Amino acid sequence: MSVAATRHVRPAQPTDVPRLQELGVLGWETTYGEIVAAHNCQLYLSGSFWSLDTLDRVVRDLHSLTLVSEEPDKTVSGFLTVEPIAEDRVELTRFYVDPNVRRGGIGSALFSSALDWSRVSGAHAMLANVFADNAIGRAFYERVGFRLTSLDPNYIIGDQTVGDAWYELTL
Ligand SMILES: CC(C)(COP(=O)(O)OP(=O)(O)OC[C@H]1O[C@@H](n2cnc3c(N)ncnc32)[C@H](O)[C@@H]1OP(=O)(O)O)[C@@H](O)C(=O)NCCC(=O)NCCS
């Protein structure tokens, strides 16, 4: 008897890396298009944080977590990365869901698994950073219990300045 495939969360593989980069670019285009000028988006996306090499290193890092949401047809519809920043603190460093399937619980499913992993890893706090004008990202973080810890109006990206919000969640 065959078992029907369902959407599920799984650890990322190195072969997922190009799709992770694609989701990051899509995420920036759909989220920051009106906040960050196109040439500054381009500058940031072509930097090391979104390079295939960096994503590959994070996916392979045994001390970090990269989770993907996989659709029944094997398409990766979302992902997140969690990286250690101190002995008992981790940071949610990337968190992107395909714009075509947002608001369908994929982000919540990814985040719930990331919380489990972070607690088991011994972390006592998770940090998250988001541009202050990213209302949807902030709504997500506040919905799952993150506390706003700082609001910096002077984050420089390329030749412009944007607001930057830091959040923290006690695990
Ligand atoms: C943030 C993001 C990852 C959430 O993923 P998602 O799969 O759409 O999230 P979910 O469907 O699990 O939503 C969970 C909760 O988040 C909040 N939320 C999500 N989308 C929202 C929206 N468009 N407007 C208001 N609140 C929203 C709601 O509280 C929602 O719960 P509800 O649907 O029961 O009201 C997704 O919107 C995304 O990829 N955004 C672009 C990238 C980004 O901003 N990343 C985070 C900062 S780096």
PDBQT file of the ligand as one rigid body, heavy atoms in Angstrom, charges set to zero:
ROOT
HETATM    1  C1  LIG A 201       7.403  35.624   7.727  1.00  0.00    +0.000 C 
HETATM    2  C2  LIG A 201       7.068  34.378   6.892  1.00  0.00    +0.000 C 
HETATM    3  C3  LIG A 201       8.277  33.445   6.878  1.00  0.00    +0.000 C 
HETATM    4  C4  LIG A 201       5.869  33.680   7.572  1.00  0.00    +0.000 C 
HETATM    5  O1  LIG A 201       5.607  32.465   6.858  1.00  0.00    +0.000 OA
HETATM    6  P1  LIG A 201       4.088  31.975   6.600  1.00  0.00    +0.000 P 
HETATM    7  O2  LIG A 201       4.135  30.569   6.148  1.00  0.00    +0.000 OA
HETATM    8  O3  LIG A 201       3.415  32.943   5.698  1.00  0.00    +0.000 OA
HETATM    9  O4  LIG A 201       3.495  32.098   8.088  1.00  0.00    +0.000 OA
HETATM   10  P2  LIG A 201       2.226  31.350   8.725  1.00  0.00    +0.000 P 
HETATM   11  O5  LIG A 201       1.201  31.063   7.680  1.00  0.00    +0.000 OA
HETATM   12  O6  LIG A 201       2.710  30.194   9.528  1.00  0.00    +0.000 OA
HETATM   13  O7  LIG A 201       1.655  32.519   9.669  1.00  0.00    +0.000 OA
HETATM   14  C5  LIG A 201       1.773  32.481  11.088  1.00  0.00    +0.000 C 
HETATM   15  C6  LIG A 201       1.313  33.806  11.683  1.00  0.00    +0.000 C 
HETATM   16  O8  LIG A 201       2.190  34.885  11.254  1.00  0.00    +0.000 OA
HETATM   17  C7  LIG A 201       1.397  36.085  11.095  1.00  0.00    +0.000 C 
HETATM   18  N1  LIG A 201       1.324  36.452   9.675  1.00  0.00    +0.000 N 
HETATM   19  C8  LIG A 201       1.785  35.735   8.617  1.00  0.00    +0.000 A 
HETATM   20  N2  LIG A 201       1.533  36.400   7.470  1.00  0.00    +0.000 NA
HETATM   21  C9  LIG A 201       0.903  37.537   7.800  1.00  0.00    +0.000 A 
HETATM   22  C10 LIG A 201       0.367  38.623   7.060  1.00  0.00    +0.000 A 
HETATM   23  N3  LIG A 201       0.441  38.664   5.712  1.00  0.00    +0.000 N 
HETATM   24  N4  LIG A 201      -0.199  39.658   7.729  1.00  0.00    +0.000 NA
HETATM   25  C11 LIG A 201      -0.283  39.641   9.077  1.00  0.00    +0.000 A 
HETATM   26  N5  LIG A 201       0.183  38.613   9.857  1.00  0.00    +0.000 NA
HETATM   27  C12 LIG A 201       0.773  37.584   9.210  1.00  0.00    +0.000 A 
HETATM   28  C13 LIG A 201      -0.010  35.724  11.567  1.00  0.00    +0.000 C 
HETATM   29  O9  LIG A 201      -0.076  35.931  12.968  1.00  0.00    +0.000 OA
HETATM   30  C14 LIG A 201      -0.069  34.240  11.230  1.00  0.00    +0.000 C 
HETATM   31  O10 LIG A 201      -1.033  33.524  11.949  1.00  0.00    +0.000 OA
HETATM   32  P3  LIG A 201      -2.566  33.467  11.377  1.00  0.00    +0.000 P 
HETATM   33  O11 LIG A 201      -2.496  33.149   9.910  1.00  0.00    +0.000 OA
HETATM   34  O12 LIG A 201      -3.202  32.380  12.209  1.00  0.00    +0.000 OA
HETATM   35  O13 LIG A 201      -3.147  34.831  11.628  1.00  0.00    +0.000 OA
HETATM   36  C15 LIG A 201       6.653  34.774   5.443  1.00  0.00    +0.000 C 
HETATM   37  O14 LIG A 201       5.664  35.786   5.501  1.00  0.00    +0.000 OA
HETATM   38  C16 LIG A 201       7.796  35.276   4.601  1.00  0.00    +0.000 C 
HETATM   39  O15 LIG A 201       8.518  34.524   3.964  1.00  0.00    +0.000 OA
HETATM   40  N6  LIG A 201       8.005  36.613   4.588  1.00  0.00    +0.000 N 
HETATM   41  C17 LIG A 201       9.098  37.210   3.801  1.00  0.00    +0.000 C 
HETATM   42  C18 LIG A 201      10.437  37.034   4.479  1.00  0.00    +0.000 C 
HETATM   43  C19 LIG A 201      10.454  37.578   5.896  1.00  0.00    +0.000 C 
HETATM   44  O16 LIG A 201       9.931  38.662   6.167  1.00  0.00    +0.000 OA
HETATM   45  N7  LIG A 201      11.069  36.810   6.818  1.00  0.00    +0.000 N 
HETATM   46  C20 LIG A 201      11.119  37.180   8.242  1.00  0.00    +0.000 C 
HETATM   47  C21 LIG A 201      12.074  38.245   8.520  1.00  0.00    +0.000 C 
HETATM   48  S1  LIG A 201      13.690  37.936   7.902  1.00  0.00    +0.000 SA
ENDROOT
TORSDOF 0
